[in-house]
Amino acid sequence: MSQEKTPVTSAVRVLRAHQVEFTHHLYNYEEKGGTAVSARELGVDEHAVIKTLVMEDERKEPLVVLMHGDREVSTKKLARLLGVKTVQPCTPAVADRHSGYQVGGTSPFGLRRAMPVYLEASIAELPYLYINGGKRGYLVGMKPADLLRVLQPTLVGAAA
């Protein structure tokens, strides 16, 4: 783990405001490394590392999908569940604009713009999870119950 000072991001401020108990996990970020790198660096199961994906429907309405690090989102399944024609990932520039974070450091907490949040239902059953803390190379660990309480996401079954 790198010895940098723990960042205070919008995500951290939101978690503190909601009195969430969480742990700080800094690691050496690798461009396009994704959750495989963070899981390896932290020595945790990639299934417990949750990725925050900013997507949009055919009307360009943004939404956030939280998915296990070792799983992919079936955009067809998700579109069907949401009752829209299509869902696709936003380009990095658009995702950054919607979230207020840099891709690779996007947290579902403290988003610049309010967006609906969809959570792969099996994430709620994990004993503990790791999710981006709002900066590349920084995850926060918490109990799923706290994520559910703060974000109030819609539970979905959209894994490919």
Secondary structure by P-SEA (a helix, b strand, c coil): cccccccccaaaaaaaaacccbbbbbccccccccaaaaaaaaccccccbbbbbbbbccccbbbbbbbccccccaaaaaaaaacccccccccaaaaaaaccccccccccccccbbbbbbcccccccccccccccccccbbbbbcaaaaaaacbbbbbcccc
